[in-house]
Amino acid sequence: MEAGGRRQQEERRRLRELRQEAVEYYRGHRVQQRVEDALNALFPLRPADLYGELANYFSKFSKAPVICRLVGRKVLDGVGQPTLEVEVYCTVKNYEKKICSIVMSSHSQIPENPLSETTEADEKERNDSVNTAVEWVNESLNTMFKNLKPTDQCEVDKMLGEYFSKKVEEKKEIQKQQEEVAEATLTLTSCTPSATALPGEKKTAKPGKKVAVAERRIPPAEPWESVLCGSLAIGGTSLAIAKAAATISHIPLYLHIALLKHDQDSPKEMTLPLPMVTLLNCEKILPAKLKLVKEVMLIPPVQLSLKQGIERVLDIQKEVMRLLEPPGKTTSPQLADSKKGRAHNTGKKALPQALKRISHLGCLITGCDNLEQPLLLMQTACNNLGLELGTDMYLAINCAAHELMDYVKGKYEILTGTFKSPEEMVDIYVELINKFPFIIALIDPLRKEDRQQWSNICYALGSKCYLIAEDAATYISKLKIDQNINIPMCSGVVLKYINQTKVSDLIELTGLLDGQRHITILGSPDRESSDDSLVDLAVGLGARFIKLGGLSRGERVTKYNRLLAIEEELAKNGTLREANLKFIAFAEESQPEKQLSDVPPPPKPEPSPPQLCPPALQVRSLPAQLPANNTLT
């Protein structure tokens, strides 16, 4: 009986527990359902989406991403030469993740007719520089930036600058030791006098023999600044980390650059740089006679969208290619006859020589016999399409005058056998712009050493066209001197992101240029890569123009495509602002400290009636001595 009673009690206890579990289950199910109903009412999302939103919310309180690894790699650029690629890996939510990569461009120029010995030496130097850069990135810089936030660009560039300065001092010390060893060796081997001339020693001229001397004394060329082997690692790491910061912040690189420039104040509107599209590369080697023009570039008017401007440039390029076809395949069209600068048929010299090949700049290569030929070719092509230069399209000329100087004669060789002094060059440009007012930019019309002539040409033409210095701005490290710009007086400069250039350097320098009312042009070097970060830099920095080469070759076209994508994005967001270009009237520079040159301005000329400019430029006709802001629309 006792055993039966205990069994009944155990059954009743088990039954109570089952009832309690059932109640708890039912109660919990109802509570869970009520919670889900409330969350669905507050957040009309699926549970998976809701959990994702909550995860994103709480991730804001997690540790910020930091750099865990840098990888340097040797890759090929657009002309098949070695260059540097930098990859950035960050620790994101405790996982290593590749964020981005960039490919650097080289500083070296591509000569038109190089010697085999020079080419071999350049290739060896380039290989050594890239190999050293890869070593720096994978070893020293990789260790240096570990656990550093990629968003701290100022600290990154400061550390890069200190590292580069250290490498420069090490190089100087090695050179000093080598010079001491060479001097000691020379002392030991020169105990007895020798009749043989030492290397570099000038031989005495024989009596009666004519010695070639300079016809006039000109400022000597500034010494070429040597490039430290491995310097690509500095610029590559700085830009790669900036791109990584933009990626982590989920914003495009151009906006990240703009925030850095404006102290994190997001710009309400942004202006796209106008493209300087290279259409012709006028080779300077025989049988071509013209040496003064290196590039002929097209600049679309600002009232067109970038897409419309590129399409118009492509139409003109196709027409130019048709005009340059060999005789027999096409009939020779009548030359341009426009209101602005009439062109007359001059027979065989009317058009340049036939098209030969595509330049590494992505444009057509042709030879010319005189200065007017490429300009008349542009007029003819535009007129055949129903377009007018000065209204529907503008021209820019890259003179590359530093390549023309004959230091024996002390003059520029503008045509084969035709030499002009620096003073005569100014007169040539004044006559050129007066005859062809649709030319709104001259790049490197003079050597950077001819500062007096830069001043003269700025006072003569500054209110009619842009006078741009490119060769003088090759090395950004030399441009910043005591909050001033160490270049001749000019309208603006072409900046290139090469070697040890850092993102902070560009931001600081463009800020100085903006403060001195001078324009910034971001330029693409000869040895370009397929990386399109240059376009984001130009947009973020607020550059007035961008010089990318022609509309051929993948490494060039990639950048134009990126520019088109940015235009579409800004237009979609409603933040695209139309460009408003103004020429610089240098007569306004009344105070010497505002001038970019240490050369005093020339005496003011006699007051003369204002020259008329094309209606498309919408220039207010003001007396020459009064300030003028000429607006290009």
Solvent accessible surface area in square Angstrom, and as a share of the most:
residue,aa,sasa,rsa
1,M,214,0.96
2,E,135,0.60
3,A,59,0.46
4,G,22,0.21
5,G,29,0.28
6,R,149,0.55
7,R,148,0.54
8,Q,104,0.46
9,Q,112,0.50
10,E,89,0.40
11,E,106,0.47
12,R,124,0.45
13,R,101,0.37
14,R,120,0.44
15,L,85,0.42
16,R,143,0.52
17,E,63,0.28
18,L,81,0.40
19,R,151,0.55
20,Q,100,0.45
21,E,101,0.45
22,A,60,0.46
23,V,69,0.40
24,E,82,0.37
25,Y,165,0.63
26,Y,129,0.49
27,R,135,0.49
28,G,38,0.36
29,H,100,0.45
30,R,104,0.38
31,V,77,0.44
32,Q,105,0.47
33,Q,83,0.37
34,R,145,0.53
35,V,78,0.45
36,E,75,0.34
37,D,74,0.38
38,A,54,0.42
39,L,62,0.31
40,N,77,0.39
41,A,86,0.67
42,L,129,0.64
43,F,94,0.39
44,P,120,0.76
45,L,72,0.36
46,R,164,0.60
47,P,81,0.51
48,A,72,0.56
49,D,51,0.27
50,L,13,0.07
51,Y,138,0.52
52,G,33,0.31
53,E,95,0.43
54,L,80,0.40
55,A,62,0.48
56,N,87,0.45
57,Y,114,0.43
58,F,128,0.53
59,S,33,0.21
60,K,158,0.67
61,F,143,0.60
62,S,59,0.38
63,K,167,0.71
64,A,48,0.37
65,P,31,0.20
66,V,14,0.08
67,I,1,0.01
68,C,21,0.13
69,R,88,0.32
70,L,3,0.01
71,V,27,0.15
72,G,6,0.06
73,R,99,0.36
74,K,90,0.38
75,V,36,0.20
76,L,125,0.62
77,D,13,0.07
78,G,23,0.22
79,V,44,0.25
80,G,44,0.42
81,Q,41,0.18
82,P,15,0.09
83,T,0,0.00
84,L,0,0.00
85,E,24,0.11
86,V,0,0.00
87,E,11,0.05
88,V,0,0.00
89,Y,37,0.14
90,C,0,0.00
91,T,47,0.27
92,V,36,0.21
93,K,122,0.52
94,N,142,0.73
95,Y,166,0.63
96,E,99,0.45
97,K,119,0.50
98,K,96,0.41
99,I,25,0.13
100,C,13,0.08
101,S,29,0.19
102,I,1,0.00
103,V,28,0.16
104,M,3,0.01
105,S,12,0.07
106,S,1,0.01
107,H,53,0.24
108,S,28,0.18
109,Q,95,0.42
110,I,45,0.23
111,P,63,0.40
112,E,69,0.31
113,N,109,0.56
114,P,64,0.41
115,L,124,0.62
116,S,73,0.47
117,E,122,0.55
118,T,61,0.36
119,T,50,0.29
120,E,118,0.53
121,A,61,0.47
122,D,59,0.30
123,E,70,0.31
124,K,136,0.58
125,E,101,0.45
126,R,23,0.09
127,N,51,0.26
128,D,61,0.31
129,S,17,0.11
130,V,1,0.00
131,N,72,0.37
132,T,35,0.20
133,A,0,0.00
134,V,28,0.16
135,E,95,0.43
136,W,19,0.07
137,V,0,0.00
138,N,59,0.30
139,E,103,0.46
140,S,44,0.28
141,L,0,0.00
142,N,37,0.19
143,T,103,0.60
144,M,58,0.26
145,F,0,0.00
146,K,120,0.51
147,N,110,0.57
148,L,38,0.19
149,K,106,0.45
150,P,1,0.01
151,T,66,0.38
152,D,63,0.33
153,Q,4,0.02
154,C,100,0.60
155,E,63,0.28
156,V,0,0.00
157,D,4,0.02
158,K,124,0.52
159,M,40,0.18
160,L,0,0.00
161,G,20,0.19
162,E,102,0.46
163,Y,19,0.07
164,F,31,0.13
165,S,63,0.41
166,K,121,0.51
167,K,46,0.20
168,V,39,0.22
169,E,104,0.47
170,E,73,0.33
171,K,87,0.37
172,K,115,0.49
173,E,90,0.41
174,I,88,0.44
175,Q,80,0.36
176,K,116,0.49
177,Q,97,0.43
178,Q,113,0.50
179,E,117,0.52
180,E,93,0.42
181,V,101,0.58
182,A,61,0.48
183,E,119,0.53
184,A,56,0.44
185,T,72,0.42
186,L,95,0.47
187,T,88,0.51
188,L,137,0.68
189,T,104,0.60
190,S,62,0.40
191,C,107,0.64
192,T,105,0.61
193,P,136,0.86
194,S,86,0.56
195,A,115,0.89
196,T,106,0.62
197,A,43,0.34
198,L,103,0.51
199,P,136,0.86
200,G,85,0.82
201,E,102,0.46
202,K,190,0.80
203,K,173,0.73
204,T,131,0.76
205,A,52,0.41
206,K,152,0.65
207,P,138,0.87
208,G,88,0.84
209,K,139,0.59
210,K,190,0.81
211,V,92,0.53
212,A,83,0.64
213,V,112,0.64
214,A,47,0.37
215,E,115,0.52
216,R,87,0.32
217,R,226,0.83
218,I,19,0.10
219,P,60,0.38
220,P,107,0.67
221,A,51,0.40
222,E,78,0.35
223,P,114,0.72
224,W,173,0.61
225,E,44,0.20
226,S,99,0.64
227,V,30,0.18
228,L,27,0.14
229,C,51,0.31
230,G,0,0.00
231,S,1,0.00
232,L,8,0.04
233,A,0,0.00
234,I,1,0.00
235,G,0,0.00
236,G,0,0.00
237,T,0,0.00
238,S,0,0.00
239,L,10,0.05
240,A,0,0.00
241,I,0,0.00
242,A,0,0.00
243,K,51,0.22
244,A,0,0.00
245,A,0,0.00
246,A,3,0.02
247,T,62,0.36
248,I,34,0.17
249,S,50,0.33
250,H,167,0.75
251,I,45,0.23
252,P,38,0.24
253,L,13,0.06
254,Y,6,0.02
255,L,42,0.21
256,H,13,0.06
257,I,0,0.00
258,A,1,0.01
259,L,27,0.14
260,L,31,0.15
261,K,36,0.15
262,H,90,0.40
263,D,117,0.61
264,Q,115,0.51
265,D,97,0.50
266,S,76,0.49
267,P,37,0.23
268,K,183,0.77
269,E,76,0.34
270,M,15,0.07
271,T,32,0.19
272,L,20,0.10
273,P,3,0.02
274,L,19,0.09
275,P,2,0.01
276,M,0,0.00
277,V,0,0.00
278,T,0,0.00
279,L,1,0.00
280,L,0,0.00
281,N,11,0.06
282,C,0,0.00
283,E,8,0.03
284,K,20,0.08
285,I,59,0.30
286,L,129,0.64
287,P,85,0.53
288,A,1,0.01
289,K,94,0.40
290,L,2,0.01
291,K,35,0.15
292,L,3,0.01
293,V,2,0.01
294,K,36,0.15
295,E,6,0.03
296,V,0,0.00
297,M,0,0.00
298,L,0,0.00
299,I,1,0.00
300,P,5,0.03
301,P,3,0.02
302,V,14,0.08
303,Q,108,0.48
304,L,37,0.19
305,S,46,0.30
306,L,17,0.08
307,K,121,0.51
308,Q,95,0.42
309,G,0,0.00
310,I,13,0.07
311,E,86,0.39
312,R,55,0.20
313,V,0,0.00
314,L,63,0.31
315,D,69,0.36
316,I,0,0.00
317,Q,19,0.08
318,K,133,0.56
319,E,18,0.08
320,V,0,0.00
321,M,73,0.33
322,R,92,0.33
323,L,9,0.05
324,L,3,0.02
325,E,70,0.31
326,P,63,0.40
327,P,131,0.83
328,G,81,0.78
329,K,151,0.64
330,T,32,0.19
331,T,114,0.66
332,S,93,0.60
333,P,28,0.18
334,Q,138,0.61
335,L,17,0.09
336,A,2,0.01
337,D,93,0.48
338,S,16,0.11
339,K,173,0.73
340,K,44,0.18
341,G,18,0.18
342,R,140,0.51
343,A,9,0.07
344,H,128,0.57
345,N,96,0.49
346,T,89,0.52
347,G,50,0.48
348,K,201,0.85
349,K,109,0.46
350,A,9,0.07
351,L,32,0.16
352,P,11,0.07
353,Q,53,0.24
354,A,39,0.30
355,L,53,0.26
356,K,103,0.43
357,R,121,0.44
358,I,76,0.39
359,S,2,0.01
360,H,41,0.18
361,L,11,0.06
362,G,0,0.00
363,C,1,0.01
364,L,3,0.01
365,I,13,0.07
366,T,0,0.00
367,G,0,0.00
368,C,1,0.00
369,D,34,0.17
370,N,48,0.24
371,L,35,0.17
372,E,61,0.27
373,Q,3,0.01
374,P,0,0.00
375,L,1,0.01
376,L,12,0.06
377,L,0,0.00
378,M,0,0.00
379,Q,5,0.02
380,T,1,0.00
381,A,0,0.00
382,C,0,0.00
383,N,57,0.29
384,N,67,0.34
385,L,71,0.35
386,G,67,0.64
387,L,30,0.15
388,E,53,0.24
389,L,7,0.04
390,G,2,0.02
391,T,55,0.32
392,D,35,0.18
393,M,0,0.00
394,Y,1,0.01
395,L,0,0.00
396,A,0,0.00
397,I,3,0.01
398,N,9,0.04
399,C,1,0.01
400,A,2,0.02
401,A,0,0.00
402,H,53,0.24
403,E,76,0.34
404,L,10,0.05
405,M,19,0.09
406,D,41,0.21
407,Y,98,0.37
408,V,80,0.46
409,K,71,0.30
410,G,0,0.00
411,K,49,0.21
412,Y,0,0.00
413,E,38,0.17
414,I,17,0.09
415,L,45,0.23
416,T,62,0.36
417,G,54,0.52
418,T,47,0.27
419,F,52,0.22
420,K,60,0.25
421,S,13,0.08
422,P,3,0.02
423,E,78,0.35
424,E,73,0.33
425,M,0,0.00
426,V,14,0.08
427,D,97,0.50
428,I,32,0.16
429,Y,1,0.00
430,V,41,0.24
431,E,120,0.54
432,L,11,0.05
433,I,5,0.02
434,N,71,0.36
435,K,87,0.37
436,F,3,0.01
437,P,30,0.19
438,F,1,0.00
439,I,0,0.00
440,I,0,0.00
441,A,0,0.00
442,L,0,0.00
443,I,0,0.00
444,D,5,0.03
445,P,0,0.00
446,L,2,0.01
447,R,3,0.01
448,K,52,0.22
449,E,23,0.11
450,D,2,0.01
451,R,50,0.18
452,Q,62,0.28
453,Q,17,0.08
454,W,2,0.01
455,S,0,0.00
456,N,40,0.21
457,I,0,0.00
458,C,1,0.00
459,Y,74,0.28
460,A,47,0.37
461,L,1,0.00
462,G,1,0.01
463,S,36,0.23
464,K,35,0.15
465,C,0,0.00
466,Y,1,0.00
467,L,0,0.00
468,I,0,0.00
469,A,0,0.00
470,E,20,0.09
471,D,23,0.12
472,A,16,0.12
473,A,0,0.00
474,T,29,0.17
475,Y,28,0.11
476,I,6,0.03
477,S,66,0.42
478,K,93,0.39
479,L,2,0.01
480,K,57,0.24
481,I,86,0.44
482,D,136,0.70
483,Q,128,0.57
484,N,53,0.27
485,I,5,0.02
486,N,64,0.33
487,I,1,0.01
488,P,1,0.01
489,M,2,0.01
490,C,0,0.00
491,S,0,0.00
492,G,0,0.00
493,V,1,0.00
494,V,1,0.01
495,L,0,0.00
496,K,30,0.13
497,Y,14,0.05
498,I,5,0.03
499,N,4,0.02
500,Q,33,0.15
501,T,10,0.06
502,K,30,0.13
503,V,1,0.00
504,S,32,0.20
505,D,24,0.12
506,L,1,0.00
507,I,28,0.14
508,E,81,0.36
509,L,0,0.00
510,T,0,0.00
511,G,34,0.33
512,L,28,0.14
513,L,0,0.00
514,D,75,0.39
515,G,64,0.61
516,Q,42,0.19
517,R,110,0.40
518,H,7,0.03
519,I,5,0.03
520,T,6,0.04
521,I,0,0.00
522,L,0,0.00
523,G,1,0.01
524,S,8,0.05
525,P,8,0.05
526,D,24,0.12
527,R,32,0.12
528,E,5,0.02
529,S,1,0.01
530,S,74,0.47
531,D,23,0.12
532,D,41,0.21
533,S,2,0.01
534,L,18,0.09
535,V,0,0.00
536,D,4,0.02
537,L,1,0.00
538,A,0,0.00
539,V,2,0.01
540,G,3,0.03
541,L,4,0.02
542,G,52,0.50
543,A,4,0.03
544,R,76,0.28
545,F,0,0.00
546,I,0,0.00
547,K,15,0.06
548,L,1,0.00
549,G,4,0.04
550,G,0,0.00
551,L,22,0.11
552,S,31,0.20
553,R,84,0.31
554,G,51,0.49
555,E,14,0.06
556,R,2,0.01
557,V,48,0.28
558,T,47,0.28
559,K,1,0.00
560,Y,5,0.02
561,N,85,0.44
562,R,54,0.20
563,L,0,0.00
564,L,47,0.23
565,A,47,0.37
566,I,0,0.00
567,E,19,0.09
568,E,126,0.56
569,E,62,0.28
570,L,4,0.02
571,A,59,0.46
572,K,175,0.74
573,N,92,0.47
574,G,60,0.57
575,T,35,0.20
576,L,63,0.32
577,R,118,0.43
578,E,120,0.54
579,A,18,0.14
580,N,94,0.48
581,L,1,0.01
582,K,87,0.37
583,F,4,0.02
584,I,8,0.04
585,A,5,0.04
586,F,4,0.02
587,A,57,0.45
588,E,49,0.22
589,E,14,0.06
590,S,95,0.62
591,Q,84,0.37
592,P,104,0.65
593,E,123,0.55
594,K,115,0.49
595,Q,17,0.08
596,L,10,0.05
597,S,13,0.08
598,D,123,0.64
599,V,27,0.16
600,P,97,0.61
601,P,66,0.41
602,P,41,0.26
603,P,126,0.79
604,K,182,0.77
605,P,115,0.72
606,E,147,0.66
607,P,101,0.63
608,S,64,0.41
609,P,113,0.71
610,P,63,0.40
611,Q,103,0.46
612,L,158,0.78
613,C,38,0.23
614,P,7,0.05
615,P,104,0.65
616,A,18,0.14
617,L,3,0.02
618,Q,113,0.50
619,V,34,0.20
620,R,147,0.54
621,S,70,0.45
622,L,53,0.26
623,P,57,0.36
624,A,62,0.48
625,Q,107,0.48
626,L,83,0.41
627,P,85,0.53
628,A,15,0.12
629,N,66,0.34
630,N,4,0.02
631,T,35,0.20
632,L,3,0.01
633,T,48,0.28
